[in-house]
Amino acid sequence: MKVKTILMLFIPAFVVGSLAYSQTKISARSAKVLISGNSTMHKWSSAVTKLNFSGDFSIVDGNLKKINAAVVRMEVSSMKSHQDSDLMDERTHKTLKAEKFPYITYEYTNTLSAETKGDLSTLKVNGNLTIGGVSKSVDLILKVVNLDNGDVQIKGSRKILMSNHGIKPPSFMAGAIKVDDEIEITFDVILKKINNVNI
C-alpha cells in the first residue's frame, strides 16, 4: 500500500512519499553472542549457545526504518568457555546467579538516533539490561545491514560493569586471581522475517 510516512523516529518532520510501509515480525536465524573480560591471570571469554530473539520492525521499501519492539533472552547456563573448561563454566554460571535468575535479557525501549549510509544503518538504542535479577538502562550502538535475501544483520558490542547489576566479580586461590569488574558483550545476529502486515 502506498502511503506518505512521517519518520518521526529518525528525522523529525521528514516526509517520505509513496513508499511501501509494512510491519514485520522478526526472529533470529542465527546469533553469536560473546561475553568476555579480563583477570589478573588471563583474558577470558564465553559464548552464549542458547538465546531467543523476538522483534517487531517497520520496513520501508524493504529497508529497516524503525524498531517497534525487541527482546533478547540469553540462557546463562548455556554459556560455554572458549577454554573448554567445565570448572570455568560452573564458576561463570554461579557468578551470574544462573540458578535463581536463569536468563540475561535486553528489552528495547526507544531509539535515540539513527544514520543511514548506503546499505548500512547505525542506530543508537536504549533498553533495559537485566542480569542477576537487576535491571539497568543501557544504550547500545547497532550496526544494521539489510541483506540481499531479505534478512537483517545486527552487530555491536557494549562494555558494562558487573557490579552495576549486583554481581560481585569472582576471585580464586585465596584472592590471588581476581576477575575484573568490566565485561564486554559482543553480538552478531541474523534476523529473518516471520510475516509482513502492510499498513
Secondary structure, DSSP 8 states (H G I E B T S, - for coil): -EEEEE-TTTSTT-EEEEEEEEEEEEEEEEEEEEEEEEESS--EEEEE--EEEEEEEEEETTEEEEEEEEEEEEEGGGEEETT--HHHHHHHHHHTTTTT--EEEEEEEEEEEEEEETTEEEEEEEEEEEETTEEEEEEEEEEEEE-TTS-EEEEEEEEEEGGGGT----EETTTTEEEEEEEEEEEEEEEEEEEEEE-
